[in-house]
Amino acid sequence: MKIATQTSAELTHVAKLIDGMPIAMLTTLEADGALASRPMSLLEMDARGALWFFTDVRSSKVDRLHAVNLSFVDRGRGNYVSLSGHGEINTDRARIQSLWSVLAKPWFPEGPESSNLALLKFVPETADYWDGPNSKMVRAFGLVASLIACKPVAPGEHGSHTGLAAAGAATTAP
């Protein structure tokens, strides 16, 4: 997974949070109104904050990208990230080739030239995050202290970033 230098403090923070979390659960709204989630392997976070994945153009999710959620979890670090935005399908063969990995071959045995292979570009609009203490011992101590004091556990930092698509579209001055 590649993470480019970001154009805003908010996107830089999101990049730091998801670094080391290569799998996201992608949730879409199905035609019948049900939510459907599936695991996706993150290829890249580009300099504008877009997240890139391989996808099969025959998948039902391709028609349901107007409102999408990505969820990332790292229990070991106590980090949780939920991104809301939209998706776009990209069939640029040069870009597909540049992101190709042999790890995608089980899904696309024909390689990067597969006619069913495309890129799913996720453009984040908002991010919600829970950034827990890095140490399991600190989290365990907080839980015990919470039980003894009969007060809610302090899960670490929680926050939101909005306007991420606009932040990603901004360019830095020369």
C-alpha positions, 0 to 999 in steps of 0.5 A: 500500500502506497500513501502519498504526501497529502495536500491538507492537515486533515488528509495527512491525519487520515493517512497517518491513521490508516497507514498499516491498515491495508484492508477496508470494509466497503459498504454500499446501499443495495437496490433493496435498501440493504447495506452490503459490506465486503473487504477490499485491499487498499492499493494507494492513497493518492496525493489528493486523498483518494483511495484506490482499489482493484475491482471487477467491473461485473460486480454489483457494487460498481452500480452503487458507488454514489454513497459509500463507506469505508471502515478500517480497524487496527485493534492492536493500536486501538485505531478505528476509521470510518470514511464516507464519500463516493466511488468512481470506476477508472479503467486507465490501463497505465494506472492499473499496470502501475498499481498491479501486484501479483497478489491480485492474480487469484482474482484476475488470473489474466493479469493487469490486461484482464477485461474485467479489471478496473480501479475503484477510486474512493473519494472521501468526504468525511472521516470519523476516527477513534484513535486509542492509546498505542499501548495495550497496557495503557488501554487495559489500565484505563479499562480497570480504572473505569471499572473501579471508578464506575465511570466510562472508559476514556477510549482515546481521541475521537474526532471528525474531518469534513470537506475532505474532497475539497481539501484534496482538490486544493493545490499547494502554492508553488 
